[in-house]
Each structure stands twice: as C-alpha cells, then as structure tokens.
Amino acid sequence: MAFSVDWLALREPADMAARDRDLLGQAATIAAGGLAVLDLGSGTGSTARAFDAAGAPDLKWRFVDNDPALLKVARESFSDSAQILGDLGDIDALPLDGVGLVTASALLDLMPHHWLSALAHRLRAAHIPFYAALNYDGNLLWTPNHPQDASITDAFNAHQRGDKGLGRALGPDSGVQAAAQFDALGFDVSLKNSPWRIGPGQAALHSALLDGIGAAAGEAGHRGVPEWTAARHAGVHHSLCEVGHTDLLAIPPEYGS
Ligand SMILES: C[S@@+](CC[C@H](N)C(=O)[O-])C[C@H]1O[C@@H](n2cnc3c(N)ncnc32)[C@H](O)[C@@H]1O
C-alpha cells in the first residue's frame, strides 16, 4: 500500500505532538551512543526529525522503505543517511551490523504477527533495542458524537486487520502484541499512549483522515459512509477527534552490561 509524501507531511506535526516524550527521550539517548540507527518503513524520515527535535541530531540513519519517492525525500533531508530500497518482509536481510537501535513509526499496525515475531527474535539475538511509535490502537473518538461513529470505527478496524502486503495485519492489536512478544523474550518493555488530539485548527488533517477512514470503512462493507463523512466534514472546524496510538520501547536483557 502506498503512502504519499503529502499525507506523511500532513500527519507529521500531529505525530510529533503525540509521541510519548519519556520514551522518545530514552530512545534518543540510546541512539546518541554512536552506532547507526535503522529506521524500518522510514517514509520521508519522520522518526529522524523527531530524534533531532529530542536532542539527538546528526545520527547515522539507515532508512529502509519500499517506496523510492519517500526515500528520495529522506535523502534530501538527511544527506549523511543511507537509504535502503527494499521490502521489510525478509527480516534476516535487515542490515543490523553496526546498528545500536532499530526504530519504526506508524508501521507496526501494517505488519502481521509472524513478521513481528521474527523481528523480536532477530533483535533479541543481536541485543538491539527497539523503539516503535504511533501504533494505531483501535480507538477513534469524536466530540461531539455522531450516531455512526462506533459502527464506522468497527468497520475501519476490521479493514486495518486486512492484508497490507505481508499477510493479515495486526492493526489495532499491534502495540499490545509487540509488547507481549518482546516481553516474552526477556526485553524490558514500556508501552505508553500517544494519541493524536485533532482540534479545529487542524482541519486539513482532520478532513484527510475522514476521507481515509471513510474509504476503508466502505471497503469493509459499511453502507453509511457517504452520510457519515458528509456530517463529519461539515464539523471539522468545531469538533475534536482523538485517534489512539501507543509507543513502545523494548530494551534487551543485559543491555549495556
Ligand atoms: C504510515 S507510513 C509511516 C512512514 C514514517 N515512518 C512516518 O512515520 O512518517 C508506513 C511506511 O512503511 C512503508 N512500508 C510499508 N510496508 C512496507 C514493506 N513491506 N516494506 C518496506 N516498507 C514498507 C511505507 O512505504 C511507508 O513509508
């Protein structure tokens, strides 16, 4: 599935505001240790910009993505970075030599259970920490409420669990599943909420989000999408939307000792 440069740019300020400060700070401290940082599904480099803002600039980024247009923007933003054009499906092929931290953002909910399990085992064997931010958690909440919000959310979440390229995606379960899988391998796991809180000042993001949710809910079989999206679009300048996410930091056992 493709993500446009425009959509990723539109969502980045909300992502920046939503990231859990404590986990981002801990991850940035690990990243500042001098080794390379491997960013999975990097897009245009949003995670790297978040680390910059958190006080960890000039890191040795390795960006992995299967979209050359997004990697081109990442290269323009981070001239010293390495860009790896490829599919994340082959966990054994991830270039972990010289890597001190693996990161991801807005990625885990696209991935299937077997992929997450393979990643956790590879990082456990390599003793590398993992920071994964902005994992959608299934919660959509609007104020004021519309009678179809709940059924649209159910249909959207069903769509999120569909195949996004590598098998049936974990969707809303990804954060909790990741926490459980890394914990079972002995990692010290922190999972924190990192919701978007979209207000009247973010109408462009809200509108684009409504279109995306409506399209997915329609594909999942919801028949009330046109009425719901029209009502919601009419309210973007005087409504609030909360989109639930989690951020995860997993530190391998005996890390740093
Ligand atoms: C929602 S975007 C997030 C991008 C970026 N991390 C951010 O936070 O802005 C998901 C990213 O994962 C990439 N992606 C999804 N599935 C992939 C796969 N199987 N192999 C490589 N990249 C993938 C997409 O191209 C996209 O850049």
The ligand as a Gaussian input file, in Angstrom:
#p B3LYP/6-31G(d) Opt

LIG

0 1
 C        2.390000       5.040000       7.586000
 S        3.878000       5.159000       6.727000
 C        4.974000       5.777000       8.009000
 C        6.210000       6.410000       7.465000
 C        7.127000       7.031000       8.518000
 N        7.662000       6.032000       9.410000
 C        6.404000       8.109000       9.277000
 O        6.160000       7.940000      10.481000
 O        6.065000       9.126000       8.663000
 C        4.412000       3.458000       6.561000
 C        5.714000       3.336000       5.808000
 O        6.098000       1.966000       5.739000
 C        6.489000       1.644000       4.416000
 N        6.207000       0.213000       4.220000
 C        5.025000      -0.411000       4.422000
 N        5.133000      -1.728000       4.161000
 C        6.420000      -1.924000       3.780000
 C        7.158000      -3.079000       3.386000
 N        6.591000      -4.300000       3.322000
 N        8.470000      -2.929000       3.072000
 C        9.063000      -1.690000       3.136000
 N        8.411000      -0.572000       3.510000
 C        7.106000      -0.684000       3.830000
 C        5.659000       2.561000       3.537000
 O        6.221000       2.753000       2.260000
 C        5.627000       3.839000       4.368000
 O        6.729000       4.669000       4.102000

